[in-house]
C-alpha cells in the first residue's frame, strides 16, 4: 500500500517511510503536535499537515477546569470528603488574577476569551507578536521572563522545538511568584521534571496541573504522582466524544484540496517544528 500511495493519513510515521513510500506527496497527521514526524524518515518533498485547531474547544474547557482546580482547591475538597473531614477554605478568585499564556495559538486565543470573561487579566507570548482579542499584552518569546514574573497562572501551550524544550527549568521557575501555578497542556518536554518537583516541594511556587509528560503513560515511580501540589491528568485535554469527527472533517477538506491542487490547511513548517 505504501509503495503506491500518494497521500497518507496516520497517527505516527511508518518505519522507513521514505523508502517504502517514495510516491507520498502529502502526509496528514491525526495529531496537533508533529515532532514524531519531523524526526522520522519521511519523503523529503512531502507536505506535512497536522490536526491543529481540532482541539480548540475541548482543550480550552479542560484548561478552564484546571484553573478552577487550582484556585478553589477542588482536589483537596474531594480528598477531605473521602476522609470524612469537614474543613472550610477561603479561596482566591480568578477575577483579578493574571494568566500568562506561552503560545497564543488557536487554543490560547480561546482560553484568553474564556479567562477574560471571568475577569482575569491575560498576557502572553507569540512568535509573531500582534494584537490578540482579550489579551492585554502580547510579547515575543524573548520576553518570556517578563510574562512569567507577572503571572499568577502560567499556561504552557507551546510545541516541542529546540527553542522550547526545557523552557520551564530552575531559572524560569525562580521568576514565578510564590503563589503561582504552572499548567502544562502543550508538550511534556517543555518542563524539566526534577526542577518543577523541587520548586513545588520547597513551596517556591504553589503547584502545577500537568496533562502532558515526556514519558506516557507516566511511570508509576515518577515523583509527579506523589508530590503534594502537583495534579496529574492522564493526557485528556484534547479528548472529546466527537474528536475523530472533527479530525475527519479536516482530512476531507484537505483531501479535496489535494486532489484539486489547492493549498492545504494546517501545513507544518518543518524549519519551525510546528
N, C-alpha and C positions, 0 to 999 in steps of 0.2 A: 504493500500500500504506500509506504513512504517513497519508494522508488518512482512512483508515477504521480505523486501528489504535487499540486501547485500551491495549495494552502493547507494550513494545519491549525486545528483548534485543540488546545491541550492545557493541562494543569501544570505539568513540568516537562522539560525537554527530553525526548528520547535520546538514548546514548548514541553517539557518533552520527548525529543528525545530518551534519554537512556531507558526510559520505553516503549515508543511507537515503537521504532525501535531497539529492542535488538539484531537483527542479523546484523546490519550495521557494516561493517568492513572497509569501506573506504568512506570518505566524500570529495568531490571536491567542493571547494568554487569558485564562479564566480568572486570573487574579489581578489585583491592582498593582501590587509590588512585582517587579520583574527581575530582581537580582539573580534569581536562579537561571534565567535565560541569558543574561548578559555575560555570565561566566561560562556558558556552555559552548559546545562545538556546533554552532549553527551556521547555515549558509551565509556568507559574508554579505550578499546582496539582498537578503530577505528583509522585508519591512516587519518590524515587531510592533504590535498594538496590544494594549492591556485593557483591563476592565475598570479603569479609573472612572469614578463618578457613580458606579452602580451601588456603592456602599453609603452614599451621602446621607440618606435619611436614617437608616438603622444605626449606623455608626454614631451619628450625632446624638441620637437618643441614648445610646449606651454611655456616651461621654457625659451627657447631662445627668444620667443616673449616678455616674461616678462622682460628679461634683456634689450631688446631694449626699452620697455615701460619706464623703469627706467632711462636709460642713455640718451634717446632722448626726454624725457618729452612729449611723444605722447598723453597722456591723456590731458595735458594742451593745446596742439595744437588743439585737437578736440573741447575742450570747447571754445577756442578762436574763432574757426570758427562759432560755434553756436551763439556766441555773436557778430559776425561781427567785430572782433578785430584783427588788424594786429600787432603782437608782435613777433619780431625775437628773437631767442635764440642762445646762444653759448653753445653747448652741449659737454660733455666729450666723449672720445672714450672708447669703451670696450677694445680695444687693449691696453695692458699695465696694465690693472686693474687686481686685484686678486679676483678670485672666490673661495670661501670656500664651499665645499660640505660636509655636515654632513650626512653620509650614502652613501658610494660608492658601491652601488649595481648595477644591470643591467642598471637602468636609469641613475645613477650617472656616470657610465663609458661612456655612450653615450653622456651625456651632456658635460663631460670633453673633448671628441673628438671634438664636435662642438665648444666649447669655445676656445680650443687650436687653431682651425682653424681661429678664429677671432683675435688671438694674445693675448689671455688672459693667465695669469698665474693661474694655477689650483692647489689647495691644498685641503686636506680633511681628513676625519676620516673614519675608517673601524674597525669593531670589531676585525678582524684578519688582522693586517697591513701587507702589502706586495706590491710589485711593481704593479702599475696600469698604463696602457698606457695613455699618455698625462697628467698625474698628477705628478707635481714636487715633492710633499711630501705627504706621507700617514701616518697619525698619528693614534694612538689608541684613543678610546673615552676619556681616561683620559687627553688627550692633547687638548680637545675641546676648552678650553680658549685660547690657543695659536693660533688656527685656526681663532677664532673669532677676535682676535686682529689684525690679518694681512689682513683680508678680506675687500674688498670694497663691495662685494655682498656675502651674506650668504644664501646658498640654503639648505633647510631642506628636506631631503628625508628619514628620519628615520621612523621606525614602532612605534606604540604606545606600550610601555612597561613600567614596573615600573621604569626603569632607564632613560627613555626618556621623560616621561610626565612632562611638565612644564620646559623643558630644557632651553627654551628661556624665562627667567624671568628677574627681575630687575638687578640682578648681571651679567647675561650674556650680557644683553643689554648695561650695563655700560662699557663692554670691547670693544664694537664696536667703529669704527671711527665715527666722527660726520657726515660724508658724506655717511655712509654705508647704504645698503638696506637689508632687510630680505625678502626672497622669501620662502613661505611655500607651498610645493606640497606634503608633507608627510602625516601627520595626524594633525587635528585641535588642539588636546590637547598637542602638543609639545610646544605651545605658551601660556604664561599667558596673556590673553587678556588685562587686565587692565594695566599691566606693559608695553605692547607694545604701547597701545594708549597713555599713559603718555610720553613715550620716543619720540614718533613722534610729539605729540603736543608741547612738550617742546624743540623740534628740537635737541634732543640729538643724533638722527640718522635721515637720510634723509627720510626714509619711508619704506613701505612694500607692497608686492604683495602677496595676500593670496588666495589660491584656495581651502583650506580645513578649516573646522571650527568644534568646539566642538558640536555645535547645528546646524543642517542643515534641512531645509533652514535657513539661518542666520536670526534671528528675526529682524523685522523692526526697533525696538528700539535700536539695538546694535550700539555702537559708532563707530565700523568699517565703517559703511555706511557714516558717516558724518565727519570723521577725515581727513582733508587735508593731503595728502601724503600717505594715505592707499588706495590701489586699491583692490576691492573685485571682485574675479572671482567666478562664481557660480558652483564650483567643476566640471570644464570642462576639466581639464588637461589630463585625461585618455580617454576621449571620442573620438571616431573615427567611421566613417561610417561602417567600417569592424571589429569593436571591437568584436562583437559576433562571427564572423567567426574565429577570432584569438583564442578566448577562446574555441570555439568548437573544433578546431584542437588539442588543448592541452588535452581537455576532451577525444577525440577519441584515442589519443596516450596513455593516461593513462588508458583508459578502456581496450585497447588491452593488456597493461602491467598487469593490474589487473587480467584479465582472464587467462593470461599465467603465473601468479605468478612471475612476474619480478618486480624489484624495480620501484617505481612510481617517477614521476618528480615533482619538486617543493613541496616537503614534508615540512610541517611546524614543526619546533622544538618547542614543547609545552613549554619546560622549558625556552627557549629564548623569546618566544612570537611572532615568525615570521618564 
